Amino acid sequence: MSRQVFTPSNQARLTNVSVVRLRKGGVRFEVACYKNKVTEWRNGIEKDLDEVLQVRDSVYLNVSKGQTAGAKDLEKAFGTTDVEKIILEILKKGELQVGEKERHAQTESMQKEIATIVSQKCVNPQTKRPYPVTMIEKAMADLHFSLNPNKNVKQQALEVIKQLQEKQMIPIARAQMRLKLVLPGKESKKLKEKITPLIASIEDEDFSGDVVEIVCFVDPGQYPALVDLVSAETKGRGQVEVQNVTNVADGDENL
């Protein structure tokens, strides 16, 4: 909610403020933030707290009145008087106060961002093509998916994928990752046997001397295990190169 905050005469007047509010121990605590920055911080876009907080060293009982929380209130509710630690908890768990118009705009923006992530990460398994963002948005509406403004959009996108798969509203699967593996050393052929269970399909492979190069597709969930296995077995000399993260039909543009 954008507003002008009235502060005591010995303090700077805050304008264009967004308030994050958290009730704890029966007391309402608030922090004063710059408009639109809280969501960016929660989504990992903004890292600098100085760009998020209008007042870095104060926790308020009422931002609009300039009423700050005392040390006793903070200690009783949070078990500490460490202001920065308390502010981080309020930012993470608190409710962002926004006006109706601003809330509607944020909801639309978040919905499109989540749908875009789903479109980028998934394909129709029958056609191997990604769905348009608009189709994902319609599927989200059919799911009656509840957006959470306090939750990371990537986490919510994964939840949308999970629900779409469980309810089978549209045929959808995680897009496979296209990788190039370079397996050096005399044991490369034996290593290939170990990694084969982690690979969905092999597009091309080339045996050149003691080096094996494999272009393959893997499910995203197998990628960390594959990287760890290649690194451990080759003592860091092997390579796993991500070439793209969408398995698309011939003629489609790689994402």
MOFENPE-V64867 format. One record per backbone hydrogen bond with DSSP energy under -0.5 kcal/mol. NH is the residue of the N-H (numbers start at 0). CO is the residue of the C=O. If there is no record, write none. Layout:
NH_CO, NH_CO
//
This chain:
4_13, 5_63, 6_4, 10_7, 13_4, 16_2, 17_32, 18_96, 19_30, 20_94, 21_28, 23_21, 23_26, 26_23, 28_21, 28_26, 29_59, 30_19, 32_17, 32_30, 33_51, 34_15, 36_33, 37_33, 39_35, 40_36, 41_37, 42_38, 43_40, 44_39, 45_39, 46_44, 48_46, 50_47, 51_48, 52_48, 53_31, 54_31, 57_54, 59_29, 60_66, 61_66, 65_61, 65_62, 66_61, 67_65, 68_58, 73_69, 74_70, 75_71, 76_72, 77_73, 78_73, 78_74, 79_73, 82_80, 85_81, 86_82, 87_83, 88_84, 89_85, 90_86, 91_87, 92_88, 93_89, 94_20, 95_93, 96_18, 97_95, 102_98, 103_99, 104_100, 105_101, 106_102, 107_103, 108_104, 109_105, 110_106, 111_107, 112_108, 113_109, 114_110, 115_111, 116_112, 117_113, 118_114, 119_115, 120_116, 121_117, 122_172, 123_128, 124_122, 126_123, 127_123, 128_123, 134_131, 135_131, 136_132, 137_133, 138_134, 139_135, 140_136, 141_137, 142_138, 143_139, 143_140, 144_139, 146_144, 148_146, 150_147, 155_151, 156_152, 157_153, 158_154, 159_155, 160_156, 161_157, 162_158, 163_159, 164_160, 165_161, 166_162, 167_163, 168_163, 172_122, 174_120, 176_217, 177_243, 178_176, 178_215, 179_240, 180_178, 180_213, 181_238, 182_180, 182_211, 183_181, 187_184, 190_186, 191_187, 192_188, 193_189, 194_190, 195_191, 197_194, 198_194, 198_195, 199_216, 200_216, 202_200, 202_214, 203_214, 205_212, 207_205, 207_210, 208_206, 210_207, 211_182, 212_205, 213_180, 214_203, 215_178, 215_213, 216_200, 217_176, 221_218, 222_218, 222_219, 223_219, 225_221, 226_222, 227_223, 228_224, 229_225, 230_226, 231_227, 232_228, 233_229, 234_230, 234_231, 235_230, 236_233, 238_181, 240_179, 241_239, 242_177, 242_240, 243_177, 247_245, 251_248
//
